[in-house]
């Protein structure tokens, strides 16, 4: 219960087992405060304080045993809690060796009863219990262990232990069945519906043994909203024309336990988000430390300045309904969210802190979770059907741009494979360009510099205008761009203000047949030059005797 803000009032009841020097009571204080709330106020924000799924799994193990004299049985002691790095609390089973009762209720713990009173969490809890019984806590599985231990300790009453496990597991299944009726996996919405929207609501049923619902053959999962223990709904993206959906229900062990098919007809013209029209364009995963003025305004943690930007690089408006991040950050796009051609969608970690460093910049959403890792991590963006739109893993070490690791620059996508370090550049300026770009179109650059065509070479240095544009050099001043260094190194300048065009290092053995570099050279990284909006790209030659050149490629 809520004992106030003074951690000394919690110390008698909660004994810290690790990090004692840090004395971290904040997570358990937030936990106790939240469980003092009621009704809708309790449900709102619960997952910000509690890792509900893992909390219920831990509780299910404790309750399945039927043991008393512990928190799982409702006792006000012998409970263990773990606060994750993000501060959310999990329950861990503890001290289950006394006062066994085969008929003990599965909601003896008052915190569990409070969570389970919310139907969408009740089905998760019952599902964990049912999974534990079906996979391990049953007579068939446990007998191999009682037989084994009987050989080692024959004087123990292993047969009675097995009888108790059998009685307890049967009682658990009985309690579950009385609370959540068994029902087949099925869709209940009429098939063949017509809609001019880019999404449609599909409703269906399923029992608590369903862990996730996915497209047939997909590893991803649909963003299912369970309205109670057995009824679900999901927003499915709709493209113009006929849409067919083959669904699979998967249990806790990954087994397919049900299938269903459904159809819808799209009469609209708006396209959903895909990898062909949407990408991550900028990541500020390790912002610079707060300035003295920012600290005076109450921001001491630089991670609060994190942001991530998405870009619709197509020529048409796209629909983001149901699109969501499954790795890296937590954010789900609401229905009827649209992004116009060429526009960007800015997500920030903390709107208040972001507004202090970037005043006046429009924020499109705030993501939750632990934020972006300062050492690199995987970021996955899925569409409404659980299909990958973006799946990249950035890093804070070379060949990824190390200037983006705490020095103030952000990661900016150039072109190519999003998982290739060479496709990413440090931002042109400190702080990056959230919600916008420093990119200057080639046509604008050409007009400013009096360039007639992309192939013009007014200074006769062998570098056509398009290459000068990509290097950030002047078309009227001769330059040697691709420069061999010692130790088989190649370097060249890269402009950080280009748009939709980028360098490609190519190689040839005969000066006639050219191809993109692969094993012939190793990319070492882009290093910001700090004096202007350019960086230096470095490669180490792996195959001597090759020729190299710079070529321009467009998205």
N, C-alpha and C positions, 0 to 999 in steps of 0.2 A: 504494500500500500504506500501511498504518498506520505513520506515523512519530511517533506520540505527539501530545501536545497543544500543543507549542511550534511556533508558526507559522514560526519561523525555519528549522526543519528542512524546510519545504515551499517556502521562498522560491526556492531554486535551481531547482527543477523547474517551478514555476508562477509565471509572471510576470503580475502584475496589470496590466490594460490601462486600467481606468477606476476612479474612486473611490479613487485611490491615497492620498489624504490619510486616508481612513477605514481603509485597509489591511485590507479585509474577507476574512480567510482562513477564517472559521468554516465557510462552506458547503463549501469544497473539502476542509477537514480532515474534516468529517462524511462527505463523499463517499468519501474514501480509507479512512477507518475502516470504512465499511460494506462496501466491496469487499474488505476483508480477511476478512470473515465467510464462512461456508460453509453449504451446505445450507439447511435450513429457517430458520436464523437469518438467512441472507442474504435470503431471500425476504420474511421478515417485516420490515416497516418500510421496504422498498426504495422504495416510492412516497412515503414521507415525506422521502426524501433526494434522489430522482431523479424528474424529470418523464419517466417511462419512455416514454410515447408520442412525445413530441417528441425525446427523446434518440435513440430508434430511427429516427425520420425523418431526423435529421441524420446518423446513422451510415449509413443506407441511401444517402443521396446520395454520401457519401465512398466507400463500398464499390462502388456502381454504376459509378463511373468506372474502377475497376480500377487506379488509380494506386497506386504504392508510395511509400516514404519519407514516410509520414504515419501518424497514429494509426489511421486506418481500415484500413490494411494491416498493422497490428500493430507498427509502429515505435514506439519509446518517445519520440517527439518529434513536433513539427508537429501538435499537437492543440489545439483551441480549445474552451473550456467557458464556459457562461454560467450564472450563478446568478440565478434569478428573484427577485423581491421576497420571495417566501415561503421563499427559501433552497434550493429544489430546483434541481438542476443539470441542464442540457441539454448535449448534444454538438453542436458546430457543425462542418461540413465545412471543411477548411482545407488549403491547399498541395497541390492535386491537379494537379501539372504534370510528373510525372516517373515513370519506370519503370512504364509501363503494361503490364498483363498481363491478357489477355482471359479467362484461366482462373483468376484469383486467387480463393481461397475467400471466401465471404461472412461467415465468422466468424474472420477472421485476427486481429481485435482481441480481446484476451483479456477485456475488459469486456463486449463484445458477446456473446462465446461464453458468458459466465457468465449473462447475462440470458436469452439464447435457450435455455439449458438448461431454463428454466421454460416449459412448453408454452404457457401462455396468453400469454406475451410473445413466444414464437417466432412465433406466427401473426400478431401485430401487425407484427413485423419483416419477415416474408416478404410480408405484405400491402403494406407500404410499398415494398419492392423491386419487387414485381409492378406496383404502380400507377405507379411511376416509369418502368418499362420500357414499359408499355402506353400511357402518355400522352405521354411525351417522349423517353425514351432508347431510341429505335428508329430504324431506317433511314428509314421513311416520314416521320416527323416531322422528323428532323434533316436530311434531304436539302434541304429548302427553305432551311435556313440554310447548308449547305455550298455550295449553288449561289449563294446571295447573296454569301457571302464570297469565292467564287471570282472573282466579277466585280470585287471590290475588290482582292483580293490573288491574282492568277492564278498566281503562282509558288509559292504554298503547295501542299502535297500534300493537298488537301481530299478527294479520292476515297479516299485511304488512311485518312484519319481516319474517313470514313464506313464504310469496310470494318471498321475496328476497332470502332466503335460497334455495328455489326451483329453482329460476333462476340461482343462482350462481353454484349450484351443477350440473345442466344440462350443463352449460357453461364449467365447469371443465372437465366433461366427453367428451364433444365435443373437447376441446383442446387436451386431452389425445389421443382420437381416431385419430385425425389428425396427431399426431406425432408418434404413435405406432399402426400399424394396428392390429386388433383382429385376432388371429390365434389359432388353437387348439393345445393342447399338443400332441406331437407325436415324434417318432424317425424317422430319415431320412436316417440313415446308413443301408446298406443292411444286413439283418440277415444271420446267418450261416457262417460268415467269419471265415477262418482258420488263425491262427497265431502261430508262434513258440516263440513269445514274452510272457512275463508275464502280459502284459496289452494291451488293445485295446481301440481305440478312438471311442466313440459313439457320434453321433451328432443328434440333434433334434430341435424342435421348441416349442414355448410356449409364452403365452401373459404375460403382466406385472402383472397380478394378481397372478402369481406363486411366492410364497415366498421361497419354497425350493422343491427339488426333492429328493426322498428317495427310498430305497428298500421297497417293499410292506411289511407292518407289522413291519417295523423298526422305532425306535424313532430317529435314527441318520439321517444325510443328506449326500448326495453326494457332493463332492467338484466340483460344477458346474462352468464352465467358460462361462459366457454369452458374446458372441462376438459382439452382438448388442442388440437392444431392444427385439428381438423375436427369436434369434438363440442361441443355446447353444451347448457345447460339454463337455465331461467328460471322464477321463481315468478310465476304469474299469479293475480290476485285473482278470487275466485269469489263471485257473488251468488246468492241463493236462486233456484232454477229453472234453465232452460237458459241456457248461456253459449256464445257463438260467438266465435271469435277468427280474424280474417283478418290474416295477417302478411306483411310485405314485407322482403326482404333488399336492402340498399342498398350500392353500392360506394363507393369513395373519391371519386368524382366526383358522387355523389348520384343515380346511375342505379339504377333498380329492376332487379335481376338475378335475382330469384326471388320466388315467392309460395307461401304455404301456408295451409291452413285447418284448424282444429281445434275440437273441442267438449268441454265438460264440463258435468256436472249438479251443481248445488249443492243439497244436502239440508239445509243448516244454516239458521239464521235471522239470523246476525250480518251486519251491513252493512259494506262496506269504506269507507275514508275517501274523501270527495268534497268538493267545494266547498260542498255543502249541509249538511255537518256538522262541518267542520274549518276553522279559520282560524288565522293568526298573530295572537296577542293582545297581545304585548309584545315590544319590541326594545330592547335596551340596546347600541347600536352604538358609543357613544363615552363610556365610563364616566368618572367623575371621577378625578382623579389620586390615587395612593395616599396615605394619611395617613402621618404619621411612624411610627405603630405598625405599619402594614402594610409599610412599607419595612424596618423592623427585622426583620420576619418573612420578608423576602426577595423581596417583590413590588415591582418598580420600574416595570413597564410597565402602565399603566392598561388597556390592551386585553385583558389577561388576565382582567379582570372581566366581559367581554362575556357576554351571554346572550340567548337567544331562546326565547319561550314559545308553544306551540300550545295551542288550546282546543277541546275537543269541545263545541260549543254546541247539540248536539241533545239529544233526550230518551232516546236509547238508546246502548248501548255500541257502539263502532266498532272495526274492525280496521285496523291500520296496516301490516300485513305488506307489505314491498316498497316502501312509500312512501319517497321519497328527495328530497333537495335537489339540483337540478342547477345552480343559480346561487346565489351569495352565500356559502354554507357547504357543506361536504361531510358528509353524514350519511345513512345508509341504515337504515331500521327493520327489525329482524330479524323472522323469521316468528313468527306467533302473538303479536305485540305488540298489545295491546288498550288502549283508552282509554275509561273509563266516562263516562256522560253527565255533562256539566258539569265534568269533570276537565281538568287541564292537564298538559302534558308539557314539562319544562324541559330545555333543551339549553344547555350552557355551553362556553366555549372552553377553560378550564383549571380542572379540578376543585379542585386544591389552592388556587389563588388565590381562587376563588369561595368556598370554605369559610372562608377567612380573613375576607372581607368579609361573608359571609352564613352565619354558623355555624348548623348545625341544619336548613338547608333541603335537602330531598330533591332530588338531581340525577338526572334520568332518562337522560341521555346526554351525551357530550362530542363536539362537532363538530370537524372538522379543516379544513385549508385555510388560507387567509391571514387568516381571521377576517372580521368585519364591517367594511366600509369606513367610516372616519370622515367621509367626504364624501358618502356615499350610494351605493347600488348596487341592482341588481335581485336580488330573492330569488325563486326559483322552486321550488315544491314539486310533485312529480309523484307520481301513484299508480303502482301496479305495472305498469300498461299504458302509462306514459309520458304520461298525460293530466294537464293542469294542475289542481291543486287550489288553489294560490295562485300568483299572478304579480304581484308589486308592485315598484315602484321608489321607495324612500324617498330623502329628500334632507336635507341639513343646513342648508338655507337656507329662509327664509320663501317661501311660506306654510306649509311644514312647521314643526312646533314647534321653534324654535331652542333652547329650553331643554334639549332632549335631546342637544345637541351639546357634551358635555364639562363641563357644569355639574353633573351628577349625576343629573338626571332621565332617565327612559327614555321611549320612544315607546309609547303605549298606544292600542290600537284602540278606537274608539267604536262607530260603525255606518256603514253605507253602502258605497260603493266603496272597496276597499282601496288603490287608486291615487290617490284624491282626498285631498289634504292636510287638508281639512276633516274627514275621517273619523278623524283621529288627534289625540291630546291628549298633553300632557306628563303624566307620572305625578304623582299627588297629592303624593308625598313623595320626597325624595332617595333614590336607590338603586333606586326602583321597587318592584314587588311580585312578584319571581320565584316562580312556582309557586302564586301566590294572587292575590287582588284586593282593592282598597280599596272595591269597589262595595258600596253599601248598597241592597238592594231597595226599591222604592217602598212596598211594604206595610209594611216595617219602619220606614221614614222616616215614613210616615203615622201609625203607632201612636205613635211617639215624639213627634210634633208634634200629636197629637189631630185629625188630618185624617179626615173622614168619607168623602170620595170624591175622585176625581181632578179633578172639576170644581168642588170647593168653593172659595169665595173669601171666607174669613172676614174678611180685612182690607179688602175692597172696593176693592182697587187695580187691578182688571181683569185680574189674573193668576191663573188657576186653580191649584189646588194642584200639579198635575203640572208646570206651568211653573216654579213656585217650587222644586220638587224639582230640576229640571234646572239652575236658575240658582244653587242653593245659598243661596237667600234664605229668610227665615222667613215662614211662612204667616200669622202674626199681625202682621206689620210691613209697612206699605205700601211698595212699591218701584216705581220706574220702571226697567224692565229694558232695554228696547230704546231706546238713547240716541243721538240724532243729534248728531254733532260737526261741527266746521268742516271745510271741504274735502270735503264730501259723504261723510263717514265715518259709519258706524253701528257701535256697539259694544254688547255685552251680556255679562253674566257667565255662565260655564259651570262647573257643579260638576264636579269631577274624581272624585266618589265615587258617580256614578249607575251603574245596571246595566240593560242591555238596552233602555234608552230614551234618546233623544237629541233635541237640537234640530234643527229644520229651518227655515231662513229662507225665508219665502214672500213673494210679491209679487202685487200686483193693481193694475189701472188704474181699477177701479170699485168696490172694496170688496165685490164680490159674488163674482167669480171669482178664486180664489187658486190659485197654482201655485208649485212650488219655484223658487227663484232660479236663473237660468242666466246669460244675458248681461246681465241687469239690474244685477248687482253683482259685484264681484271680491272673492274671499276673500283676506284679507291675512295671516291666521294666528291661532293661539292663543298668548297670552302668559301664562305662569304669574304669579300674583299674589304668590306666595312667603309671604304672611302666613297663608293658610289653604288649604284644598284646593279652590281655584278658579282659573280662568283667565279671561282676557278675549278674546272673539272680536271680530275687526275686519273690516269689509267696506267697500269703496269703491263708492258708487253710480255706476253707469255710465249709467243711463237716468233722468234727472230726471222728475218728475211721476208717479212710481210710489208706491204705498203698500206698506209692509212690515209683517210681523208674524212672531212666533215661534210655531211649532207643535211638538207632541211627536210623535215617530214611534218605533215599536218595531221590533226586529229581526224 
